Amino acid sequence: MAHKKGQGSVKNGRDSQPKRRGLKAYGGQSVTTGSIIVTQCGTKFSPGRFVRLAKNCSIFALVDGTVYFDQGGKRINVKPFDATATAVG
């Protein structure tokens, strides 16, 4: 029997970095064009008016406005500050 422990590899010591997903702007908050509203894996939230879905499934604003939710809090929309923005979305 060996009296000293062998030089094996450590089984612990690994942890992934936090991804900081979730809502970045809540309902009623104002956002600017291009700002990220939610970072998500898959489509937990779906895009509505004046927002788009990015390649990594983040949702971002197309116009300056106020965030609001509908469909039971599952769809994210932006209400524009000026009325001329209706041609965008």
C-alpha positions as CSV (number, residue, x, y, z in Angstrom):
1,M,0.0,0.0,0.0
2,A,1.3,3.4,-0.9
3,H,1.7,5.8,2.0
4,K,1.4,9.0,-0.2
5,K,-1.5,10.0,-2.4
6,G,-0.7,9.9,-6.2
7,Q,-0.5,13.0,-8.4
8,G,-3.9,12.6,-9.9
9,S,-5.9,15.2,-11.6
10,V,-8.2,17.4,-9.6
11,K,-11.9,16.6,-10.0
12,N,-13.2,20.0,-8.8
13,G,-12.1,23.5,-9.7
14,R,-14.1,24.0,-12.9
15,D,-17.0,26.5,-13.1
16,S,-18.3,28.4,-16.1
17,Q,-18.6,32.2,-16.2
18,P,-22.1,33.7,-15.6
19,K,-23.8,34.6,-18.9
20,R,-25.8,37.5,-17.5
21,R,-29.0,36.6,-19.4
22,G,-32.4,38.1,-18.7
23,L,-34.3,41.3,-19.0
24,K,-32.2,44.5,-19.4
25,A,-35.1,46.9,-19.8
26,Y,-38.5,46.4,-18.0
27,G,-42.0,47.5,-18.9
28,G,-42.4,51.2,-18.8
29,Q,-38.7,52.0,-19.2
30,S,-37.5,54.1,-22.1
31,V,-35.0,52.6,-24.6
32,T,-32.9,54.0,-27.4
33,T,-32.5,52.6,-30.9
34,G,-30.4,49.5,-30.9
35,S,-30.4,48.9,-27.2
36,I,-30.9,45.3,-26.0
37,I,-34.1,44.7,-24.1
38,V,-33.6,41.0,-23.3
39,T,-30.8,38.4,-23.6
40,Q,-32.1,34.9,-23.8
41,C,-31.4,31.3,-24.9
42,G,-34.0,30.4,-27.5
43,T,-37.2,32.4,-27.7
44,K,-38.6,32.7,-24.2
45,F,-39.8,36.1,-25.2
46,S,-40.9,36.9,-28.7
47,P,-40.4,40.1,-30.6
48,G,-43.4,42.4,-31.2
49,R,-43.7,45.9,-32.7
50,F,-40.5,48.0,-33.3
51,V,-38.2,45.2,-32.0
52,R,-36.2,42.5,-33.7
53,L,-34.6,39.2,-32.8
54,A,-30.8,39.1,-33.1
55,K,-28.8,36.1,-34.2
56,N,-28.2,35.0,-30.6
57,C,-31.9,35.4,-29.8
58,S,-31.5,38.8,-28.0
59,I,-34.3,41.3,-28.6
60,F,-33.3,44.8,-29.4
61,A,-35.2,48.1,-30.1
62,L,-35.6,49.6,-33.6
63,V,-36.8,53.0,-32.4
64,D,-36.5,55.2,-29.3
65,G,-39.5,54.6,-27.1
66,T,-41.0,52.8,-24.1
67,V,-41.0,49.1,-23.5
68,Y,-44.3,47.3,-23.0
69,F,-45.4,43.7,-22.8
70,D,-48.4,41.9,-24.1
71,Q,-49.7,38.3,-24.6
72,G,-49.3,37.5,-20.9
73,G,-45.8,39.1,-20.7
74,K,-44.4,36.9,-23.5
75,R,-44.2,39.4,-26.3
76,I,-42.0,42.5,-26.1
77,N,-42.9,45.8,-27.9
78,V,-41.7,49.3,-28.0
79,K,-44.0,52.3,-28.2
80,P,-42.2,55.0,-30.1
81,F,-41.8,58.5,-28.7
82,D,-42.7,60.2,-32.1
83,A,-45.6,59.3,-34.4
84,T,-43.4,59.3,-37.5
85,A,-41.7,56.1,-36.6
86,T,-44.6,53.9,-37.7
87,A,-43.0,53.4,-41.1
88,V,-40.1,51.3,-39.4
89,G,-42.1,48.5,-37.9
